Amino acid sequence: MEDIEYVGVNELKDSDKADLEKLCAEYYGKVKRKIKNITHLKIHVKDHGKGGKSKFSIHVHVSAPTRFFESTASDWDFARTLHMAFNEVEKQIEHAFHDDTKFYEHKK
C-alpha cells in the first residue's frame, strides 16, 4: 500500500482516519487485482463542515501505465462516501477492460 497518497486527511477525526485506512486497504486490493500494475492511488478528502455535521467530498484517482481512472463522491457519512467513490472507480475499470468473449461464445 505504499502507492497510496492521502490529501486532506489531517482535518479528519480519528474515527474517520481509522475508517479511511481500513477501507483503502480493502479497496486497494480489489483495484490491484483488476488492474495488476497500479502506479499511483490518490485519495483527496475534503471536509465541508464547520462545526456540527460535516459533509465530505472524496476524490479517488487511480493511475496505471496506460490510463487513469477517477471519481468523486459527496455525502454526509464518511464511510459511505468512500464506498461510493471506490465503487465508481471499480465500475470504470470493469468497463474499460470489459471482455466480450462470453458474447462471442454464445454466438457460436
C-alpha positions in Angstrom: 0.0 0.0 0.0 3.0 2.3 -0.4 1.4 3.6 -3.6 -1.4 5.4 -1.8 -1.2 9.2 -1.4 -3.6 10.8 1.1 -4.5 14.5 0.7 -6.6 16.4 3.3 -6.8 13.8 6.0 -5.3 16.0 8.7 -8.6 17.7 9.3 -10.5 14.3 9.8 -11.5 12.9 13.2 -9.6 9.9 14.4 -12.5 7.5 13.8 -12.7 8.7 10.2 -9.0 8.2 9.8 -9.3 4.6 11.0 -12.2 4.0 8.5 -10.1 5.5 5.8 -7.1 3.2 6.5 -9.3 0.1 6.7 -11.4 0.8 3.6 -8.5 1.9 1.5 -6.6 -1.3 2.3 -9.7 -3.3 1.3 -10.3 -1.4 -2.0 -6.6 -1.2 -2.9 -6.5 -5.0 -3.0 -9.7 -5.1 -5.2 -8.4 -2.5 -7.6 -4.9 -4.1 -7.8 -6.5 -7.4 -8.8 -8.4 -5.7 -11.6 -5.5 -3.5 -13.0 -2.5 -5.5 -11.8 0.0 -2.7 -12.2 -1.2 0.4 -10.3 1.4 3.1 -10.4 -0.4 5.5 -8.0 -3.6 5.8 -6.0 -4.5 9.2 -4.7 -7.3 9.9 -2.2 -8.3 13.5 -1.7 -10.6 14.2 1.2 -12.4 17.4 1.8 -14.5 18.1 4.9 -17.1 20.8 4.2 -18.4 21.1 7.7 -17.5 23.9 10.1 -18.8 22.7 13.4 -21.9 20.4 13.5 -22.5 17.8 11.0 -19.9 17.5 8.2 -20.4 16.8 4.5 -17.5 15.0 2.9 -16.2 15.1 -0.7 -13.8 12.3 -1.7 -11.9 12.2 -4.9 -10.2 8.9 -5.9 -7.6 8.9 -8.7 -6.0 5.6 -9.8 -3.1 5.7 -12.3 -1.9 2.8 -14.4 0.8 3.0 -17.1 -1.6 3.3 -20.0 -4.6 5.2 -18.4 -6.1 6.7 -15.3 -9.5 6.4 -13.6 -11.0 9.0 -11.3 -14.3 9.5 -9.4 -15.8 11.9 -6.9 -18.5 11.3 -4.3 -20.1 13.5 -1.7 -22.2 12.6 1.2 -22.8 13.2 4.9 -21.5 9.9 6.0 -17.7 9.4 5.6 -17.6 5.6 5.1 -20.5 5.7 2.6 -18.8 8.4 0.6 -15.6 6.5 0.4 -17.5 3.3 -0.7 -19.3 5.3 -3.4 -16.1 6.8 -4.8 -14.3 3.4 -4.9 -17.3 1.6 -6.4 -17.4 4.2 -9.2 -13.7 3.6 -9.9 -14.2 -0.1 -10.0 -17.1 0.3 -12.5 -14.9 2.4 -14.7 -12.1 -0.2 -14.6 -14.5 -3.0 -15.4 -16.0 -1.1 -18.3 -12.5 -0.2 -19.7 -11.3 -3.7 -19.6 -14.5 -5.4 -20.5 -14.0 -8.6 -22.4 -16.8 -9.7 -24.8 -15.7 -13.3 -25.0 -19.0 -14.5 -23.5 -20.9 -12.7 -26.2 -18.9 -14.4 -28.9 -19.1 -17.8 -27.3 -22.8 -17.5 -27.2 -23.0 -16.7 -31.0 -21.0 -19.9 -32.0 
